Amino acid sequence: MAVKCPSCGGKMAFQVPTQSLKCSYCESDMQIEDYTLSNEAEVSKDTYTVTIYGCPDCGAELSAPDDQTVAYCSYCGGESNLTMKQEEAVKPARIIPFKISKENAVKTYEDALKTRIYVPKELKEGRHINDFRGIYIPYLSYEVDIPENALRLNATKKYTKGNWDYHEEYVIDTAVGGTVKGMSFDASAMFDDSIAREISPFNTSEQRDFNEAYIAGFYSDKLTTPPETYADTVEETAVEAFYSDIGERAGGVKVTAPRDYQEKKMLTGISGFRYKVDLFPVWFLTWKNKNRVAYSVMNGQTGKLSMDIPVDKKAFFRVSGIMTAVLFLILSFIPMFILPKTISLIAAVFLIISSIVLSSEIKKIYYRENHIFDVGNVHFNKDKQVRKKPVSAGRKNPMRRVSAFLFLVVLVFIFVKMDFPFYIIGNIITSPVYAIALFIQIILLILMLGRISKIEKKTAFIPMLIGILALGTGLIIWVFNPAYDYWYYGLAILCFLAMLGNMISMINYLNYLTTRPVPDFFRREGADHGK
């Protein structure tokens, strides 16, 4: 697949800023159209020759030009000697060339890191950043034909004008037919669908007919997802587009479609689909830490970024310690009196909140590790018949939960400083509080045990058990209601220690959530270091 320079025979690579080829030896430039005209025999072929480099550490298969030296696997971080072989690959139909250069990708990545205060320093170092690789990911692009037929549909329209609310009803008589296009899904089983959703969409209007000159200097993944994988999603999307388009063309009305999906589909006349394989550009960065890897992935056309950013625990506790010391100094100047029972109540509430947050993180890890929402991963999903749809298209920053929790702590302290009369209602409500909190903690542990049995990291139950011990002790103390305050102070300390255990476990699992297991045998094809 090496693109040779017509002047000196050297290797040429695609240059993103100029959208042309450039020789790495004599620095001659060539437009893609000129390469096509001078290599018509090769361009017209349905296949092209690629050199495959196999990674012995993870089983990934990379391809590069014939004279490319590859000593680094972009997917597991391995630096072992790679094996080499050549084979013929089927050409994709269309391609979106890279629009974002490597320099711009690095700058966008660095700018994004500036807003993260707990980023491990290794992620900001030059050597790591320079390991950005350009990869063309295969996408299955679908088209669905709608036969032209006459329809009579009911529709409604609601709006407000002046002081009046309007509800209008319509009957639409129309003849509809055509083709629904623009439905594309990643076709690499190991390219997680959640990442694909985060960096989407791609602008398919900028597609070009495939030419191997576009991938000179870049990697290219191989199709591993059967086209039938997205069949149901494609048909559902086309059906919804059918009724939505009729409503828009009729003046923004809402078409009343049948409730039953099969009847709804039957009216459209949709049966089957066509597909083709296209290549979309992605910048890919891998950071390896022991047996885990973190990926930062960027849309090579639009610059939209998705990052797996672990938390530096030292930096987190350093910043938290400073914030706590400042808060303590501020509060020490404000006169206040809080009953020991109130302090133990606050400790129990914060403990159960931290347990709920930890349980939520375990749930997300369970979903990702078992590829619950990764439709394209046929290795994991081939036996699944019923699937839930993801709640949202993107992943939220997990540190927001920790920050919100710390904000709640500060808010409660301020609330107490306003002399809220906890002592009046304390004895009324706090006795069952520990019983309720203990019940919730036990339920969370039961749910967590079912999930951690299906993920690699299984230590989350330890802080949950400590929480049960703390809340159980608290319930006993409240039942016997000792007169001495040190019982309640000791109970508050025990609850806060359990909460600290939850916080440490939460950070460990946040790092686990933002990293992934080293991949195991998936195929990668392509070229060199994508300038």
N, C-alpha and C positions, 0 to 999 in steps of 0.2 A: 504494500500500500504506500511505499515511500514515493513522494512526489519529487522528481528529479529536475534540477535546473537545466534549461536548454543551453545555457552558455558554458557552464563548467561541469555539469553532472552532479553537483552537490545537492544536499537535501534542502528542500524548500518547506517553509512553514507558513500557515495562515496567520496574517497580522490583523488583529481585531480593529485597531484604529483606522487602518486604510482599507480594510476588507479586501485585501489582496495577498498574493504569495510573495515571499521574500527569501532569497537564498542566504543560508547561514555562512557561506564561504565568500562568494563574490558580491553579495548584497544586491543582486539583480532583483528587480521587481517584475511581477507578472500579474495581470488581472485574471480573475477566475475564467472569464469568457475566453481569454487567449489560451489558457491551459486546456479548456474544453475543445477548442478548434484544433489544437496541436495533438490532441490525444483522443480523437473521435472514436477510434476502435475500442479503446479502453472504456470510455465513458458509456458507450452503447451496450456494453456487456451487462448481464444481470448479476454477475458476481465480481468480486475483487479479492486479491490475495492479501491476507493479513499475517503478521508475525505474532504468535501468541507466546506470552511469558507467564509461566505458572509460578505462583507463590507457594513454597513448601510449608509456610507457617499457617496459612489460613485456607489454602486451596483456591484463592482467587486466580483468575486468568486475565492477564493484561496483554494488550497488543500495542506494538510500537513500530515505527519504520524499521526497515531491515538493519540499518546501521545505528540504531538507537541503543545506548547502554542504559539498562533499567536495573537499579540496585535498591530501589525503595518501593514498597507496596503501599499504595495510597489508602488501602482499606483496612489494614490491620496494623500498619506501622512497622511491619517486619523489614529487616534489612538483609535477609539471607540471599544467597545466590539463586537467581530465578532460572528455571528451565525454559527452553525455547523450542517452538515448533511453528510450522506454517500451515495454513489451511485456507480454503475458499469460503468466503462469507457472502450471504445474500445481501444485495444492496437494498437499503431503505428506499421509500418512495420520495419523501420530502425531508428537508432539513431547515432548521432556523439557525443561521450562523451566530456565533458569539457577538454580542454588541458591547458587553462590558469587558474591558481589558483586565489583565491580571493586576496591574497597578491600581486601577480603580476598585477592584474587588478587595485588595488588601487595605486600601484607605477606608472603605466602607466598614470593613471588619474592625479596624482599629478604632474608628469613631464610635462604633456600637459598644466596644469594650469600655470606653471612657465613662459610660453611664452605669457600669457595674463595679461596685466597690469591693466585692468579695471574690474577684476573679483570681485564680492561681497565677502566679507570676510567669509560670512556664508558657501559658497561653499568650502572653504578651511579648515573648522573646522573638527576635528576628528569625532564628532558624526555623522555628515552628511556622511562623507566618509565611515564610518563603516556600513552604511545602504545599501551597495552593495548587490544585490540579484542575485542568479543564476537562470535563467529561460530557460527552453527548449521551443522554439517557433515552432509550427507546420508548416511544409512546404509541399506543394503539389509538388511531384516529378513526372514528366511526361516522357513518352516514346512514340515515334511515329514510326510506322513501315513503311518502304518503300518497296513495292513489287519489286522483281527483274524483270527488263525489259530492252530491248535493246533500246539504244538511239543514235541518231546522232545530235551532237551539234557543233556549230561554236564557235571559241574562238580566242582571240588576245593576243599578248604579245608585250609590248613596253619596250625598254631599251636602254641605251647609252653605247657604247664601243669605247674607244679612242675618236676620233673626229667625230664619226658617230652615228646617232640616228637610231635605228632599229624599224621597225613595222612589226610584223609577224602575219600571219593568219593561223589558223589551223581548221581542221575538225576532231572532236573526235567521234569515233565509240566505244561504250562501253556498257557493261551490268552492271547495278547498282542495288543494293538492300541492305537492312540491317535495322538497328534500330538506330534512333537518341535518345541519352540519355543525362542526365545531365542538364535538364531544371527544375529548382526548383524556386518556388515563395512562399512568406510567406502566410500562410493561416489563419492569425488572422485578423479580420476586424479592430481591433483597433491598430494593430501594423503598423504604417504609412509606406507606401511603400518607401518614400524618405529615411527613416532611414534604412530600409531593404537594399536599394541599397548602402547606404554609408558603411555599414559594410560587404557587400558581397565582394568576393565570399566565399563560404564554400568548402572545399576539400572533395567531396563525396567519394573519394577513402578510407577515414578513417572511413566510416560508419560501424556500427556493427548491427547485428540483435537485435531488441529491447529486452531489459531486464529491468524490473522495478528496478533492483539493481543499474542501472546507474543513476536513478533520485532520489535515496535516498539522502536527504539533499538538494534538489533543488525544485524549482517550475516547473510546466509544464503547458503551455497554452493549450487551447482547440480549435479544428478546428471549425471555424465559417465562412469560405469563401467557397462557393460552387466551385467544381472543374471546372465548366463551365465558371467561371469568366475569366480564363486565356486562354480559348480555342483558340481564334484568335491569341493571342501572341505566343502560343505554335506552332501552325501550321505555322505561318510566320517564326518563328525561325528555324523550321525544314526544310522548303523550302529553306531558305537562306543557311543553312548548307549543304543541298544537292548539290547545284550548287558550293558553295565554296570548298567543299571537292573534287569534280570532278576536279576543276581547280588546286588545290594543287597537286593532284595525277598525273595530266597530265604535271607537270613540272612548276607550278606556273603561269599558263595562266589565263586569265580572260574569263570566259564562257559568251557568249552572250545569255542571257536568254530572253524569251518573255517579252515585256513591260506590257502586261495585266496580272495582278496577278492571275486571275482564270486560264488562259491558262498556266501560269508558274507553278501553283500548279498541274494542271491536268497532266502535263508531268511527275511529280514525282510519281503520283499514291497515294499520301497521302490521307487518309480518316479516320479521327478520331484519338483518342489517348487513352493510358492507363495511370493511375495515381495511386499513393500510398501516404500515409501520413508518413512523416519522422519528426523527432525532431532534431533541430539544436540548439546549446548552445549559450546563450546570457547573458552577465552580464548587469544588469539593476540598475540604480541609479536614485532616484527621489528626487527633491528639491522643496518644496512647499513654495510659497510666496503669502499669502492671497488666492485669488481664482484662482491662476495660478500655474502650475507645470512646472519644467524644467527636461528633461531627459538626462542622459548620458548613452549611450548604447555601449557595446563592444562585438565584435565577440569573443565568448568563445573558439574558436578553433585557430584563427590567431592573436587575440589581436588588430584588427582594431577597431578604436574608432570613435564614433560620439557623439558630445556634444552640448547640448543647454546651452550656456553660456550667461546670461544677462550681462548688463553693469552697473557698479556702477557709478551713475551720479556724486557723490561727487568726486570720484577718477578721473573721466574723466575731470571735470572742474578744479580740482586741478592741474593735469598734464598739461592741456591746458593753464592754467593761467601762470604756470612756463615757458612753452615754449614761450608764447606770451611776457612775460617780458624779457626773454633772447633775443628774436628777436628784441624787441623794443630797447634794449640797443645797440645791434649790429648796427641797422640801424641808430640810433641817431648819431653815429660817422661818418656817410657817408653823405657828403653834397649833397643835392638834392632839386629840386624844381618841384612840380607837380601842375598843374593848378586845381582849384576847380572843373571845369567841368570834368576833367579827373578822379578826385577822385569819383565824382558821377557816372561816367560811369563804373568805376571798381566795385563800390558798386552794381550797377544794374546787371552787369554780374554775380557777385558772388551770388546775390539773386536768379537769375533764375536757376543757376547751383544747388544751394541747394534745390530749389523747384523740379527740375527734379529728384534729388537723393531721396527726400522724396516720390515723386510719385512712384518711382521704388520700394521702400520698401513697400508701400501700396499695390502695385500690387502683390508682393510675399506673403504678408499676406492674400490677397484675395484668391490666388491660394491654400494656405495651409488650411485656415479656411473652404473653401468650397470643399476640397479634390479633386481638379481638376485633379491632377496627381496620386491620391491614388486609383489605379485600384482595389485593394483588399478590399476596404471599401464598401461592398455591401449595407450598410445602406444608404450611400450617393449617390451611383452610380447606383442604380438599375433602375432608369428611364432615364439614359443617354445613348444615342445611338451612338453619335459621340464623340470621345475623342482625345485631342492633346497628342502627346508624349512629355515627359519632355525634355528640352534642354540638360540637363546634368544629370549625375547620382548622383552627390553630391551637398550639399549646400555649398556655399561659405561663408567665414567669413564676416558678414555684416559690421564689423568695418573697413574693408579694404576700403569701400566707403568713410567713414568719414575721414580716414587717407589720402586717395587720394585727397579728397577735401581740407584738410588742407595743403597738399603738394602743391596744385595748388595755394593757397593763397600766400604761401612763394615764389613760382616761379614767380608770377606776381610782387611781391615786388622787387625781384632781377632784373626782367626785367626792371622795372621802374628806378631802381638805375643805369641802364646802359644808362640813358638819352635818352630812346626811344622817338622820337619826337611826342608825343601824340598831342601836341598843334597844329601841322600842319594839321593833319587829324581829329582832334577832332570835329571841327565845321561841317565838311563834313558828318561824319558818325553818330555822337551821337544823332542828332535830331530824326532820325527814330528808334534808338536803343530802346528807351523807348516804342515806339509804338509796335515794334516787341516783346519786352520782355513782355509787358502787354498782347498781344495776346496769347503768349505761356502760360503765367500764367493762363489766363482764360480757355484755352483748358485743361491744367493740372487739374484745379479745376473741370471742367465738368466730365472728366474721373474719377477723384477721388471720386466725389459724387456717381457715379454709383457703385463703388467698396466698399466704406465704408458703404453703405446701407446694404451690405451683410456680414459685419464683426461685431464683438462685440464692438470694440473700434472705436468711430465715431468722434473723436475730430480733425482729421487731417485737416479739412476744415478751421479751425480757423486761423492758420498761413498762409494758402494759401490766405484767404481773406485779411489778413494784408498785404501780398505781393502785392495783387491787388491794395490796397489802396496806398501803397508806390509807385508803378510803375505808377499808375494813376496820383498821385501828381507830380511825376517826369515829366510825359508827359506834364502836364499843365505848369510847370515851364519852360520846354524847348520851348514850343510854345510861351510863352510871353517873354522868354529870358531876365530876369531881369539883371541889371548891377551889383548889389551888390553880392559879393562872398558868403555872409552868407546864401543865398538861396541854393546854391549848397552844401555848407557844411552841412546845415540842411537836404538836400535831401539825402546826403551820409549817415548821421547818421540814418535817417529813414529807408533806405535800409538795413543797417547793423543790425538794431534792428529787422527788419523783417527776415533777414537771421538768427539771433540768435534764433528767434522763431521757424524757420524751424529746426535748429540744436537741440533744446530742444525736439521738437516734434519727430524728427528723432530718437533721443536716446530712447525716450519713446516707439516708435514703434519698434525699434530694440529689446528692452526688451520684447515687446509684441510678436515679431516674434520668439524670442528664448525661449518663454514659451508657454504653451498650457493650454486650459481650463481644469479644473478638470474633469477627465473622468466620463462618465455617463453610468452606467450599461453595463459593458462588463465582460466576463467570464475569470477567471484565475484559473488554477489548478496547484498543485505542492506540494512542501514540505517545509522544514524549511529554515534556513538562509544560505544555500549553502556555506560551508566553503571553 
